[in-house]
């Protein structure tokens, strides 16, 4: 096969203006409980005292990302963001933290040069913002689907009292309990009330918050409904929640979503309710009475996160702040002469990875945390490129020239016709995903695709609103691009298996 050689030149490093500056704020996170925490969501509160942050962060927070001390990128979710008032609360999902241990937590901001892992579904144990056109069958089961309406813009409305329960179930452990929370508004309540949030297996195994026109109630297991003295207001956005702690105590509450002002708070003193393999439940009463009453109650999102007792939540202390992109820490531009090349940069013995794509003569500006030897990888639909390397020296302001990069052309159409083979790095939509099409779906069931690695480990679940076609983009459930190799798949329509086999991902 004929070799085609392209010379890639990266121009001189440029001095960075304040708009392009890049910062790292170090925190120390301490596990105040005696239990090891795994995949734990801890809150990072940022106040006006962190002046450099507010002076340099993007106004919408989109440039924020977090890493642990082992350079692992961490999922995070912006729970509250007041740029004008300089107050933010961000949940970060820690990989692990031993009982009583402390670890470094790094927050980066000031540049969009890095990918981040912002998102509720990545961060929480359960999250749905109801942004899809239909109820997600992987998350929910509805007893009377016609009573539940999705707006298509992020709300779920109940029009007649019935029940929706989550497919995932939850169990407290010796290390942690759970917080079940929702943003919800009652426009018109049914006469006998609506369950805003609950965990429910049966009428005698339940913990629920019932919002009633006159008095809100709680129900625990087989006992009857108990009044909580007053009712949260209607036509107001509420934060409604239930905390089921690991010691069996619990708390039910509603508060004004915008201001945080409390309406109802009931905190049990006795250890009487552990969550054990229980799903979330919203809608009808937990005693299965007064079903079918007219109403209009709107849920905006629902999430589940881990918790330990209030006085043992992980704490953070602010540490060093540094500007980690200097004059020689930014590559200014490149010119390849190849249209539509995608480029990624990785550093040996670390997880630093940067990627971009551009046409002829486009700008490519990765940012580097530290000096070292970085590998530049080039890709394009129909080509394999040999990687080139670059040494980044923060004291070197001279031009940097990469060695020649060799590209091995591959006939794109042959790649497409060679079976279930695709290359997700391609800029050509014909080749950057793998599509599966079926014609034998007389029942009109929605399609679901499950992807596994070659050892059978589950890595991705794809659902679609289509009854005939579904595709996979080569990423796992966290959005990470997977390495090249062989992957297994299973395609179902409803409960019926339609296809199974292997796909080959080329990078």
Secondary structure, 3 states (H helix, E strand, C coil): CCEEEECCEECCCCCCCHHHCCEEEEEEEECCCCCCEEEEEEEEEECCCCHHHHHHCCCCCCCCEEEECCCCEECEEEEEEECCCCEEEEEEEEEEECCCCEEEEEEEECCCCCCCCECHHHHCCEEECCCCCCCCCCCEEECCHHHEEECCCCCEEEEECCEEEEEEEECCCCCCEEEEEEEEEEEECCCCCEEEEEEEEECCEEEEEEECCCCCEEEECCCCCEECCCCCCCCCCEEEEEEECCCCCEEEEEEECCCCCEEEEEECCCCCCCCCCEEEEEECCCCCCCCCCEEEEEEEEEEEEEECCHHHCCEEEEEEEEECCCCCCECCCEECCCCCEEEEEEECCCCCEEEEEECCCCCCCCECCCCEEEEEEEEECCEEECCEEEEECCCCCCCEECCCEEEEECCHHHHHHCCCEECCCCCCCCCCCEEEECCCCCCCCCEEEEEEECCCCEEEEEECCCCCEEEECCECCCCCECCCEEEEEEEEECCEEEEEEEEEECC
